[in-house]
């Protein structure tokens, strides 16, 4: 009986770790795409840039939690809800990304 409990606990832990890693990858990709989409609309103003970033994040399964435009650079944060077994409701993964024009030494 104890061996079965240990196997069960290890299995649940593996599922949780896999879920966290998956949510992290999904959040990073959503943040990258949202920042790029916002940077493509920065010439139309901060409102248009952040609205486009919000839409792209939502299409990626994330929620835009912050969007800042500084010059031509868009900085975003997104939240991805995390579903884990055994009542782990309310957990979330936060990812950030920044996009803008490429300067001589990289992003300004």
Secondary structure, DSSP 8 states (H G I E B T S, - for coil): -HHHHHHHHHHHHHHHHHHHHHHHHHHHHHHHHHHHHHHHTGGG-HHHHHHHHHHHHHHTT-EEEEEEEETTEEEEEEEEEE--TTT-TTEEEEEEEEE--EETTEE-
